[in-house]
Amino acid sequence: NSYRVTSNRESGEGRFDIQMMPVNIHLPGILIELKAEKNCSEEKLKKLSETALQKINDKKYETELTTAGVRTIYKYGVAFSGKKVEVAVG
């Protein structure tokens, strides 16, 4: 009950994958961008997660959160390849 979870909504200059809007603006907001690709090397998977994180920043997905008064925002770029996962945090 602490968050409203939404996905694929417009914010900033694009559509985020997952946003967790805190009910109490003193809690952190959370943005998650997902990327998937088959047969990635560990190096490629790491780069893909960093690309996902960069997309959050480039497209200004935090706009809805900051407009609502949320000051702390955690951003995660998550990349998947089969059973392997890499997460970039910003």
TAMOZI-V822671 format. One record per pair of residues at least 24 apart in sequence whose C-alpha atoms are under 10 Angstrom apart, sorted by the first residue. I is the first residue (numbers start at 1). J is the second residue. Records with the same first field share a line. If there is no record, write none. Layout:
I->J + J
This chain:
2->27
3->27 + 28 + 29 + 30
4->29
5->30 + 31
6->31
7->31 + 32 + 33
8->33
9->61 + 64
10->61 + 63 + 64
11->59 + 60 + 61 + 62 + 63 + 64 + 65
12->56 + 57 + 58 + 59 + 60 + 61 + 62 + 63 + 64
13->56 + 58 + 59 + 60 + 61 + 63
14->55 + 56 + 58 + 59 + 60 + 61
15->56 + 59 + 60 + 61
16->55 + 56 + 59 + 60 + 61 + 62
17->56 + 61
18->76
19->61 + 62 + 64 + 65 + 75
20->65 + 73 + 74
21->64 + 65 + 68 + 70 + 73
22->65 + 68 + 70
23->68 + 70
24->69 + 70
25->65 + 66 + 68 + 69 + 70 + 71 + 72
26->69 + 70 + 71 + 72
27->70 + 71 + 72 + 73
28->65 + 70 + 71 + 72 + 73 + 74
29->62 + 64 + 65 + 66 + 69 + 70 + 71 + 72 + 73 + 74 + 75
30->62 + 65 + 72 + 73 + 74 + 75 + 76
31->56 + 61 + 62 + 65 + 73 + 74 + 75 + 76 + 77 + 90
32->56 + 61 + 74 + 75 + 76 + 77 + 78 + 87 + 89
33->61 + 75 + 76 + 77 + 78 + 79 + 87 + 88
34->76 + 77 + 78 + 79 + 80 + 87
35->77 + 78 + 79 + 80 + 81 + 85 + 86
36->78 + 79 + 80 + 81 + 82 + 85
37->79 + 80 + 81 + 82
38->80 + 81 + 82
39->80 + 81 + 82 + 84
40->79 + 80 + 81 + 82 + 84
41->81 + 84
42->81 + 84 + 85 + 86
43->86
44->79 + 81 + 86
45->78 + 79 + 80 + 81 + 84 + 85 + 86 + 87
46->77 + 78 + 79 + 80 + 85 + 86 + 87 + 88
47->79 + 86 + 87 + 88
48->77 + 78 + 79 + 80 + 81 + 86 + 87 + 88
49->76 + 77 + 78 + 79 + 80 + 85 + 86 + 87 + 88 + 89
50->76 + 77 + 78 + 79 + 86 + 87 + 88 + 89 + 90
51->77 + 78 + 79 + 88
52->76 + 77 + 78 + 79 + 87 + 88 + 89
53->77 + 78 + 79 + 87 + 88 + 89 + 90
54->88 + 90
56->90
57->90
